[in-house]
Amino acid sequence: MNQEKKFQVTGMTCSACVAAVEKSVKKLEGIDSVAVNLLTNSMKVSYDSDIVEAGKIIEAVEKAGYEAKEEAVEKAKEKKVNRDPYKEMLEIQQKRLIWSLFLLIPLLYIAMGPMVGLYEFPIFKGHENHLIFALTQMFLTAGILLIHNHYYKNGLQALFRRNPNMDTLIAVGSGAGFLYGIFVIFRLAYGYGHGDMDLIMTYGHELYFESSGTIVVLIAFGKWLEARAKRRTSNAITQLMDLTPPSGRVIRNGEEIILPIEEVVKGDILVLGPGENVPVDGIVTEGFTSIDESALSGESIPVEKHVGDKIMAATTNGGGRILFEATSVGEDTTISKIIALVEDANATKAPISKLADRISGIFVPIVMGISLITFLVWMGTGQGFEFSLRMAIAVLVISCPCALGLATPVAIMVGTGLGAKGGVLFKSAESLEILHHVDTIVLDKTGTITRGKPFVTDVFGVEKNPKDLLALAYALEKNSEHPLADAVVRGFETIEEKGEMKTVENFQAIPGKGLEGTVEGKRIFAGNKTLMEENGISLELVEEELSLALSQGKTPLFFGEKDHFYGWIAAKDLVKESSLEALKKLQEMGKETVMLTGDNEKTAKAVGESLPIDKIIAEVLPQEKESYIREFEEKGKKVAMVGDGINDAPALARADVGIAIGAGTDIAMESADLVLMKSNLLDVVEAIRLSENTIRNIKQNLFWAFFYNVICIPVAAGVFYPHFGLTLNPMIAAFAMSISSLFVVSNALRLNLVKIGNDSSKDESLEEDSEIHFHKKELQEEKPNKKERKQMEKRTLELDGLSCNHCVMRVEKILNDMKGIEAKVTLDPQEAVIFAEDLKDIKIEEIQKQITEAGYDVKSVK
C-alpha cells in the first residue's frame, strides 16, 4: 500500500549531506520518491508499506551517517512550545561562537600581534621561546576545535562512509593545519634537545594554528548569521501560529472557565470578548460582532458575523461579545490546515533543484581531488610544503557547498510563507514553480468569474408600479428558499425608497413552477412562464424586453393574478469587478483565458462577451471538463484550471496546476495544487507573480552558488599566482564561504519585499447589486404591438458609443419616454429603430440632442 511519511533528519550541513541521505534511502526497494530539505532538516518519503517499513528507512539514513526519526503528530501544547524551530539552533551556535571568540582573540594576538606593532610578551620573544610560543597557540586552538568538534565528528564519519560533505572539507582543511602545527612542535622540541638552532630557525614561524582556529570560528560566525537569517524565513509560519491564543473561555456546567486550547473539544460553547483572537473554528450561537479575517484571507475589511455564521481560529474579534460552538479543534482548524499546507510545501522540492542535487552528489569528492592535485602540483614546482599546504587548505575551505544546498529551500520557504500571509496557499514547491510557466488559464463561470448567486437587476411593472411590485415580490418570496427568492429579498432590502408592503396568507410552493399566496383576498402567482400561462396571464406585451433580458443572461420571475399581469423581475449572477480586472491582467501577461461552464450557451456568451476572454466553451458536463483540459495539454499547452465546485474536481486534478477558490468545496480544494483563501480572481494574478519572483530568486541563488565556486576554486588553487601573484589565504577563504551562504539566504529574504494580496474591497459585482433599474410598461392604446408596426413609419439611427446592454437600455428608455414614438435599440449593430404613426412625430433634432446629452453619438439617420 502506497503511503507518504515525513521524517526529521539531524546532522545535515550542506547539499552533499542531502544527496547522501537521498541516495541511501532510494536504494531501498519499494521507495517511490524521496525529498530531503536542508533548511527544515526534514525528509518526505513516498513508499510501498507492503515492501518497506519506516524502520528500514531510518536505518538507511543512519547508514549514511545521520540520525532520523518519524515526525509524530504533535499535540497542540507541544507545537505551541516549539513554534520557533530555529531558536534552539541559534542559541547553541551563539554559545559556541562566544566561547570560541574568547579563545581566538588571544590566539590572534599572540600569533600576529607583534607583526602589527602590538606589545609582545617577553615569554614569547626570541628563538629560545619558540616552543612556548607554539605550545600556547596549540592549546588555544585545541580549545576552539574542541568547542566545534561536531565538524570533525560528522566530517570524518562521512569521509569513512564515502559520503564526504561540508563538514569533511572543514575537518580536513583546518585539521591539516593543526596537525602540521603539532609536527612543527615536535621538530622544535627535537631542535632544542639536540641544540640544532638552524632547525629551530627553520620551523619557528611555520605555525598554522591561528589559521586553523580562525577558519573554524569564521565558519561558525557564518553559520550563526545563516541561522539568524533562516529564522527570519520561517517568520510567516511563526506569525500564523502566534495568532492562535493559548487558551479559551469555555462554558461548562453553566460556569465560564479558562481552559488550555488543547483541552477544548468539539461541541464546547466558548465566549469571545472584544479584541480577542478566536481560539478554534466554530459557529456563532449568540450575539453579533465583526471579525477581522485579514490574517487568513487578506480581507482588509472586518466581516460581520451573526448567529449561524462561521468563524475561524486565529482571526480577531471586533467590538462585540459573542458565544460560539466549537466545530473544529486542534489539527482540524483552518489555521492548522494552512500551516500544514505551508510546511508540506516546504518539505517538497521544486524541479529546478534537481540540477543542484545532481551536482551536490559528486561535488565534495571532486573538490577533495582538486585540493590534492593543487598540493602535489605546487610541491612539484618547488614552492615548498608551506605554500602547497596553504593552497590545498584554501581550496577545501572555499568550496563548502552550503550555498548550493540552501539556494532552493530558503526561497521556497519565504515564497510559500509570503503566499500564506496573502491568502495564497501552495501545496507543493512543484506547483509554485510550474505556475509561472502556465500559458492557458481555464476558468469555471459560476462562483469563479461570477459571484455565484443571483442579484435583482431590473423590475418591470405592467399593471403594478415597479417599486410596489418589488414590495409584493418580497412579501411572497421571503417565505421561499429558492435562490431567486433570496435575490428578491436582498434586492428589496438594498433600496431606500420601498413600495407599499403587503401581508401574504396561504403561502404555497408549486414545485418546478414557482409559488402562490393570498394578498388582500386575491390569489397571486409568482414563478416561471409556465405558471403564468396556466393561469391565463399573457406575457405578449413584454416579449421584446424579455428576449433582450434573456440575451443578457438574466433570469425572469413573473408576477400576476388570474388574467392580470403585474410585471416581472430580472435577476442575474453578476460578474465580480475583481474578475474583470484579473482577466485584463492575465491577458496583459500573455495568458490565454478560457471560460469552461456547464451553463447554456446563451447565458455563457452573455457573461463572456462583456469580458476579455479568448474562448467560451458552454454546456459542458462535469466529466467533460476534464477531457477539455486534457485536450489543451495534448496541444502542448501548460494549463491552470480555476474552479470552486465538486464538478470542477476532475479538471483541477488533471490540470498542470489546479487552483481552488477558497469559498468553494472541500473536494475542489483537495483536488487542487493551489488554494485561494478569497473568492477573488485577482489572487490568480498574485499567485503567478509570486511564482515568477520566487523562481527568479532561486535562479539567482543557484547562479551565485555556482558562480562563486567556479570563480573561487581556481583562485584558491593558485591558478592566477604565476602571472598575477594572486592567492587566497585560508582564513579569507573561510570568511568568503560563510558570506556566500549568508548572501543566498539574504537574497531569498528579498522576496518579502514583494507585495502579495489585493484590495478585497474591489471584490464586488461589476454591476453594483444595490443598483436596481425600475421600468414601467404602460398599457396604452396608442402603443401598438409588434404586429401593428408594419403599418407604422420608422427611422433608423446609426449610433456610436454603446459599450454594454446598460447603454442600450438607457438610450431605449430616453426614446420611449418621448411622446408619440416607440423605439428599439440594439448593441450589434449600434442603432436605434424609431416607430411612429406619422413621420412628423419623429423630431430627429430633439432625438439627437437627447442622445448626445446622454453621452452617445448619432452617426447617421436613415
Secondary structure as GFF3:
##gff-version 3
##sequence-region A 1 862
A	DSSP	beta_strand	2	10	.	.	.	ID=ss1
A	DSSP	alpha_helix	15	26	.	.	.	ID=ss2
A	DSSP	beta_strand	31	37	.	.	.	ID=ss3
A	DSSP	beta_strand	42	48	.	.	.	ID=ss4
A	DSSP	alpha_helix	54	63	.	.	.	ID=ss5
A	DSSP	beta_strand	67	70	.	.	.	ID=ss6
A	DSSP	alpha_helix	76	81	.	.	.	ID=ss7
A	DSSP	alpha_helix	87	112	.	.	.	ID=ss8
A	DSSP	three_ten_helix	113	116	.	.	.	ID=ss9
A	DSSP	three_ten_helix	122	124	.	.	.	ID=ss10
A	DSSP	three_ten_helix	127	129	.	.	.	ID=ss11
A	DSSP	alpha_helix	130	147	.	.	.	ID=ss12
A	DSSP	alpha_helix	149	160	.	.	.	ID=ss13
A	DSSP	alpha_helix	166	194	.	.	.	ID=ss14
A	DSSP	alpha_helix	197	203	.	.	.	ID=ss15
A	DSSP	alpha_helix	209	233	.	.	.	ID=ss16
A	DSSP	alpha_helix	235	242	.	.	.	ID=ss17
A	DSSP	beta_strand	247	252	.	.	.	ID=ss18
A	DSSP	beta_strand	255	260	.	.	.	ID=ss19
A	DSSP	three_ten_helix	261	263	.	.	.	ID=ss20
A	DSSP	beta_strand	269	272	.	.	.	ID=ss21
A	DSSP	beta_strand	281	286	.	.	.	ID=ss22
A	DSSP	beta_strand	289	292	.	.	.	ID=ss23
A	DSSP	alpha_helix	294	297	.	.	.	ID=ss24
A	DSSP	beta_strand	303	305	.	.	.	ID=ss25
A	DSSP	beta_strand	310	311	.	.	.	ID=ss26
A	DSSP	beta_strand	316	317	.	.	.	ID=ss27
A	DSSP	beta_strand	322	328	.	.	.	ID=ss28
A	DSSP	three_ten_helix	330	332	.	.	.	ID=ss29
A	DSSP	alpha_helix	334	347	.	.	.	ID=ss30
A	DSSP	three_ten_helix	351	353	.	.	.	ID=ss31
A	DSSP	alpha_helix	354	380	.	.	.	ID=ss32
A	DSSP	alpha_helix	385	398	.	.	.	ID=ss33
A	DSSP	alpha_helix	402	421	.	.	.	ID=ss34
A	DSSP	beta_strand	424	426	.	.	.	ID=ss35
A	DSSP	alpha_helix	429	434	.	.	.	ID=ss36
A	DSSP	three_ten_helix	435	437	.	.	.	ID=ss37
A	DSSP	beta_strand	440	443	.	.	.	ID=ss38
A	DSSP	pi_helix	445	449	.	.	.	ID=ss39
A	DSSP	beta_strand	450	461	.	.	.	ID=ss40
A	DSSP	alpha_helix	466	477	.	.	.	ID=ss41
A	DSSP	alpha_helix	483	494	.	.	.	ID=ss42
A	DSSP	beta_strand	505	510	.	.	.	ID=ss43
A	DSSP	beta_strand	514	519	.	.	.	ID=ss44
A	DSSP	beta_strand	522	527	.	.	.	ID=ss45
A	DSSP	alpha_helix	529	534	.	.	.	ID=ss46
A	DSSP	three_ten_helix	540	542	.	.	.	ID=ss47
A	DSSP	alpha_helix	543	551	.	.	.	ID=ss48
A	DSSP	beta_strand	555	561	.	.	.	ID=ss49
A	DSSP	beta_strand	564	575	.	.	.	ID=ss50
A	DSSP	alpha_helix	577	588	.	.	.	ID=ss51
A	DSSP	beta_strand	592	596	.	.	.	ID=ss52
A	DSSP	alpha_helix	601	608	.	.	.	ID=ss53
A	DSSP	beta_strand	615	617	.	.	.	ID=ss54
A	DSSP	alpha_helix	622	634	.	.	.	ID=ss55
A	DSSP	beta_strand	639	643	.	.	.	ID=ss56
A	DSSP	three_ten_helix	646	648	.	.	.	ID=ss57
A	DSSP	alpha_helix	649	654	.	.	.	ID=ss58
A	DSSP	beta_strand	657	661	.	.	.	ID=ss59
A	DSSP	alpha_helix	666	671	.	.	.	ID=ss60
A	DSSP	beta_strand	674	676	.	.	.	ID=ss61
A	DSSP	alpha_helix	682	717	.	.	.	ID=ss62
A	DSSP	alpha_helix	721	724	.	.	.	ID=ss63
A	DSSP	alpha_helix	730	749	.	.	.	ID=ss64
A	DSSP	three_ten_helix	750	753	.	.	.	ID=ss65
A	DSSP	three_ten_helix	760	762	.	.	.	ID=ss66
A	DSSP	beta_strand	773	776	.	.	.	ID=ss67
A	DSSP	three_ten_helix	789	791	.	.	.	ID=ss68
A	DSSP	beta_strand	793	800	.	.	.	ID=ss69
A	DSSP	alpha_helix	805	816	.	.	.	ID=ss70
A	DSSP	beta_strand	822	826	.	.	.	ID=ss71
A	DSSP	beta_strand	831	836	.	.	.	ID=ss72
A	DSSP	three_ten_helix	839	841	.	.	.	ID=ss73
A	DSSP	alpha_helix	844	853	.	.	.	ID=ss74
A	DSSP	beta_strand	857	861	.	.	.	ID=ss75
###
